[in-house]
Amino acid sequence: MKIVILSANKELYSTKRLKEAAEARGHEAEIINHNETYVVIESGDPKVFYGDHAIEGVDAIIPRIGASVTFYGSNIIRQFEMQKVFTTLSSLALSRSRDKLRATQILSRHGLGIPKTAFAKRPSNIEYLIQQVGGSPLIVKLLEGTQGLGVVLAETRKAAKSVIEAFYGLDANILVQEFIAEAGGSDLRTIVIDGKVVAAFKRQGKEGEFRSNLHRGGSGTLVKLTKEERAAAIGAAKALGLGIAGVDMLQSKRGPLILEVNSSPGLEGVEKATKVDVAGKIIEYIEKGIKKPQSSKKDKIGV
């Protein structure tokens, strides 16, 4: 089987592990920078080119699309989909999961636990927005932020108002969310593959840091999920149409609250914390998916 890993950096841990895992199972694996590919669209003949040649003979793709090129990456994926190439991430699911507001709305519609969230362009009275999420402290989150960047904890109403006004002054799109104090600066990162939780660990922010991201200096430890937490992670991935997902949750007094659903979760933190061969499980997912007949059922999640 020929597998193409779409990644802008072949030296990334996740990219290298996926290639190693594919080759270990006897497959041909090639890393191609999706930013350097282009599509040629003709009637009945969709092609993706890399340099002077079309990328052909591909059985499956593993998209590792950066947040800054979501629009371009989703269109590259779509071109492969038109060729009936198996993909671990659909173009629609990528676009859906990368839009934090859209994803939050979908999770809410499916009855999954989320922190209370508010969104507005320019409310006439910011005080109302703050009041709706329970007052201060609260979280202000850039819709385009990743890895904990663009996430601000406002500890007082005055600070919250100043931060919100500053973001609006930059014409930025933001979410305002309630702060879950009992989480204690930690969250759960779960990896869901094909409707099953295959690995999970607890991320703890460094002292004085409310964000638990490993990129922000947090640490990871093995954890056993409750039945409710496991169901929430699986439900979130399913709601967003993701075969593979990193689901981040807070432990709260009212049960697990989903913070974010990542369509291209990093593998380094979870593999080192849990000792689970997540890359290998992704290749197994591809092998299983290739054997299934192509489904004609349309994605009914049209939001």
N, C-alpha and C positions, 0 to 999 in steps of 0.2 A: 504494500500500500504506500502511496506517495502522499505525504503530509506536508503542507506549507504552513509555516509559522509566520504570521504577519507581525513583525516587530521592528520598531525603529532603532533598536539597540541590541545587537546580538550578544553583547557582553552582560546583559542583565541576568541575574540569578534565575528568574522564572523562565526566561527564553532558553537559556542553556539547559535547564533541567528538563524542559519539555522535549528538546531535541535529544538529549541523552535517553529519556524514557522511551521515546518513539523508536530510536535505534536499538535499544536494549530488547525491544519486542519484535525486532526484525523488519522494521519499516524504514523507508527512505524519508528523511526529514530535511527540509530546506528552509532556511530563514531568509525571508524577503522583507525589505523595508517598504512598507505600504506607502510611505510618503513619496517613494520614487517610482511607484507604479502609476499607470494611467489606463483609462478604459477607452475602447473604440466600440461605438454602438452602431450596429447595422441590423436590418430587419432579420430576425431569426438567427443572428450570429454574434452574441455578446462575447467580448474578449477582454481580458486583462493583460496589459503589456508591461514588461519590465525591460527597460532599455530598448533594443531593436527587435525583441522577439515576444511572442505571446506566451503566457504561462499556461501550459497544456498538460494533460495527463494527470491532473490532480484529483485525488480521491477525497481529501478533506483539508480544511483550513482551520487553524487555531488563531483567531484574531486577538492580538494584544495591542489594542488601539489606545493611544494616549488621549486624555481628556481634551487637549487643545485641538485635536484633529478629528473629533467625533464625527462631524458632518462629512468630511472627506472619507474617513475610514468606513463609515456606514455605507457609502456609495460603492466603495471597492468590494465590500462584503456582498452587497446586493448583486453586483455583476457576477460574482461566483455563484450566488444563489440561482441566478438565471441560467447558469450552466448545469444546474442540478448537483453542484458540489456540496458535500456535507460540511456544515460549519458548526463549531461548538457554540457560536454566538450569532444569532440572526441580526440582520441590519435593523429591524424594527425594535428588537429587545435592547440593542445597544443604545439607540436614540432615546428609548423610553427610560432606561435606567439612569442615563447620564443627566437627564433633566430632573433635578431634585424635587421641584414642585410637582411635576407630573407623576413622578414615582410615589411621592407622599400621598397624592390624591388617589392613586390606584390602590395603595396599601390600605388607606382609609376605607375605600369602597368595599374592600374585601374583609373588613372587620378586624384587621390586624392591629395590634397595639402600637401606637406611635406617640411621641411627645406632642402635646397640644401645639399646633403650628398656625401662624398667621402670615398672610402675604398681602401686600398692597403696593401700589406704585408710589403714590404720594398722598397718604391720608391727611385729611384736613386737621386732624388732631392726633399726633403720635401717642398721646396719653391713652387713647382708646385702644390702640394696637397693643400697648404694653399691658393694659388692664385685661385684655382678652386672653392672654397666655398666662395670667396669674400674677402679674407684677414682677418685680425684681427679686432676686437675680434672674436673668434670662440669657438666652443664647441668640446672637445675631449671626446668621450664616449666609455667606455669599453663595448664590446658586452655582457659580462656576468654580468654586473652590475644591481642592483635592488634598488628601493626605494631611488634613487638619489645618491647611492654610485657608485664610478667609473665614475663620470661625472665631468669634469674639465672645467672651463672657463679660456681661455688663452686670456689676454687682449691686448697683443702685439705680433708682429711676432716673436720676439726673444723668448718670453715665450711659444708661440705655438710650435716653433721648438724644444725647450727644452723638453716640455711635450711629444710631439710625439716621439722624440728620446728615452726618458726614457721608454715609454710604449713598443716601439719596442725592447729596450734592455732587457725587461722582457719577450719577446716573446708573448706579449699580442695582442689579436685581437681588433682593435679599429675602430670606425667611427669618421670622422671629419665632423662637421656640421656648417652651418652658424649660427651666433648669431642674434636673432630677438630682437633688442633693444626695439622696441615699445611695446613688451609684458610686459615690466616693472617688470620682476621677477614673473609674474603670469601665470597661465594656467587654462584651463577649464577641469574638470573631469566629464565625462558623463557616465552614466550606460545605456547600451543598452541590452534589453532582447527581444528576439524573433522579431527582426527587428523594435523595438520601443525604443525611449529614455524615460526611466521611471524616471530618476532623473539626475540633473546636478547642479554643484556648482563651484564657482571660488576659486582657491587656490592661495594664495598670500604668497610669500616667506617672511621670516622675514627680517628686515632691513639689508642691506649689503649682502643678500643671493640671488643668481640668481635662485636657485632651489626652487620650490614651494611645494615640497613634505611635507605632514604633518609630516612624520617621521623626517624631517629635521627642524621642528619647524615652519612650515608654518601654515596659518589659512585658514578656509573655510567659504565662504558666499554664500547664495542663489543667483542664477543668472537665467535670462531668455535667452534662446538661440535664436539666429536668425535662420531663415529658412535654411540658408546656413550652419550654424554650426551643426544644427540637421541632415541635409542631409549628412554632412561629417562624423559624428559619426556613423550613420547607415551604410553608405557605407563602412567604415573601418571594422566594425564588419562583414559585409557580405563578403567583399573581403578575409578575413582571415578564413571564415567558422565558425565563433563563434556565438553561440546562446545567450551567455551571455558574455559581454565584458565591461571593463572599458577603455574608449577612452580618452586619454589626448591630448588636442589641444592648440595651441598658437593662440592668436588673433593678426593678422598681417595686414599690409596695403594691402596685396593681398588676404586677406581672411583667413579662418581657416587653420592652418598647423598642421598636425597630428604628435605628438611627439612619442607616444607609444600606443600600444593596449594591454591591460592586460587581459589575459584569466582567471585569478582568482582574480578579483578586491576585495580589502578589503571593508567591509561594514560599519565599524565604522564611518569613516569620512563623507561618503555620507549620512548615515542615521541620524547622528546628525546635519549635516548642513541643510538638506532638510526636515527632519521629514517624509520622505517616507519610508514605510515598504518594503525595497528592498528584504529582506529575504523572505517575504511572496510572493512577485511577482515571485521569483525564484521557489518557491514551486508550484505556479499556472502554471508556464511554464512547470514544470514536469508533472503536472496533464493533461495539454493539450497535451503534447508530448506523454504520455502513451496511450491516446485515439486514436491517429493517427495510421494508419496502417504502418508497417515497410516499409520504402522507399527502393527500390532496386536501385535507382539512385546513381551512383558512384560520389564521390567527383572529380570534374574535375579540381580542382586547384592542379595540380601535381608539384608545385614548393614550 
